[in-house]
């Protein structure tokens, strides 16, 4: 997960506040990543920042070795690393497009595939979350930002419920919700 600032930093902080052991990645600005680690470790959190270019298969393999050495396994993987550049359509070239694709699509897939080996054996034990912009992203961000209540549901359970609700909403909008009693037919009778 990219977490030297912004939403990634908030997600790292939230997991650390809930007592999770957290590893996060950064591709640049090591000083910002180190500041996040120092800040959280000063309050007793177990946090590790790992430099990694998620577009590089060798770097991703090294990332997973570092995580395995530090923590043994992964319970929750949050894919938050991303890049977004804006250019006039006539100025978009292959290098610009490839960088966007490699970080936002290929890197996310590559990290998720590599992390599968570090999830516990039980199929229900690990979760992978990919954060992106838009309504879906805001729902996940809200699940992270809520202050824990006494006897609140565990974070993984809250996230899973939030994800399930949003996925159901999206299926209903697309007319393919298997839980609909009308078979997903969204046409209205006149």
N, C-alpha and C positions, 0 to 999 in steps of 0.2 A: 504494500500500500504506500503510495506517495503521501507523506505527512509532514513535510517541513513547514507547512503553513496552511491556512484556510480550513476547509472542511476536513481534510485529512488529519490535520493537527487536532481539531475538535474531536474527531472520532477516536484518535489515539488517547487523548485526555479522558474521554468518557469511559473507554475500556479500562484504562489505568485506574480511574476513580472507582470503578466497580470491582477492582482487585485482580483484573486479568493481567497476565504477563504478556507484554506487547513487543513485537518486532515490527519496525516499519522501514520502508526504503526511501531513498532519495537519489536523484541522478546528479544534482548540482546543489550548490550552496550548503556545503557541509557545516558551516558555522550555524546556520539556522537549525539544521537537524540536531546538532550538538546542544544548542540552547534548549530545544524541546526535551531532550534526554535529561539534561541537568535540572531543568525545572521540575520535571516529573519525579526524578530520582530523589530530589530534595524532600519530597513529601512521602517517600517510602515506596514508590512504584518501581516495578521491575520492567524496564524499558530498554530496548536495544535498537539503535539506528544502523542500518546496513546499506552501504552504497551499492546501487545496482542499476544497470541499464536494462530494463525489462524487454527491450527489443533484441537483446543478445542472448542466445541460448546458453552460452558458456557462463555468462553472468547470472542468469536465472538458476542454473544448476548450482553455482557457488552460493547464491542466496539461500537456496533450500538446504544446502549443507550447513551454512551458518545458523539457520533457524533450528535445524535438527540438533546441532551441537548445543545451542543455547537453551532450547525448550523441549526437545524430544519429539513433539508433534504439534499439529495445528488443529485447533478446535473451530476457529472462524477465520476465514480469509476474506479480507475486504479489498477489492480492487478499486483503488481510487486514483492511481497514477493516470495522468492524462495531459494532453496538450491541445491547445486550440489556437490556431492562427487565422487571421483574416487578411485576405488579399482580394483585389478586384479579379474577377473571373479570368480576364486576359493575362493576369500575372501569375496564375497558378501553374507551376511546372511540376514535373515528376518528383523532384526532390522534396518540394514542399508537401505535396500530397502524400508521398511515401512516408515521410516523418509522422504526419498526422495518423495515417493508417497503422503504421508499425507500433506506435505507442498506444493508441486508443483501442485498436482491435487485436492485432497480432500479439502485442505484449500482454494484454489481459488474458487472452486464450492461453498463451505460453505459460504464464505464471500459474493459472488455474490448473492446467494439466500437470505441471511439475509439483504443485502442492498436493495433488491427490494422494501421492505416496506417503504424505505426512499426516493425513487425516486418520483418526482412529479406525480400527477395523469395522466397527458397526456402521452400516450405511447411513443411519440416522444421526451419527455422532458429529459429523462435520458439516459446516455450512459455508457456502461461497456467496459473497455479495459483491455486485459490481455497481459502483455509484456513477451515475451520469446526470446530466442536467435535466430539468423538467419536473413534472408533477411526481413521477416515481421517485426521483432523487429527493424531493422535499419530504415525502412520506418517510423514507428511511432516515433522513436527517432528523426529523421530529422524533423518531423512535430512539435515536441516540441521545438527543438533547434533553429528553425528559429527565427530571430529577427522580431518582429512585425513591419510591415510597416504602414505608415499612411494610414488610411482607409482600413486596411487589413481585411480580413474575420475574423469573430470571431473564437476563438480557436476551439470550438466544431465543427464548420462548416469545418475548415481545417482538423481536425482529421477525421471527417466522410468522407470527400472526399478522404483523403489519404487511409483510410481503404477500402473504396469502390473500389478505383483503384487497390489496392493490391489484394483484394478478386476476382476481375474480372480477373486479371492476373493469379491467381491460378486456377480459373475455366477454363480459356482458356487452360492452360497447361494440365489440367485433361480432357479436351474435353467435359466439361459440362457447358459452358457459355450459358445461355439462350438468350443472346443478339446476338449470332452468327446467321447469316442468313442461314447457311448451316445445321442447326439443330444440330450443335456440332460434325458433322462428321469430324474427323481430318485425315482420310485416304486420301492419294493422288492417283490420277489416273495415271497409267503408260503411 
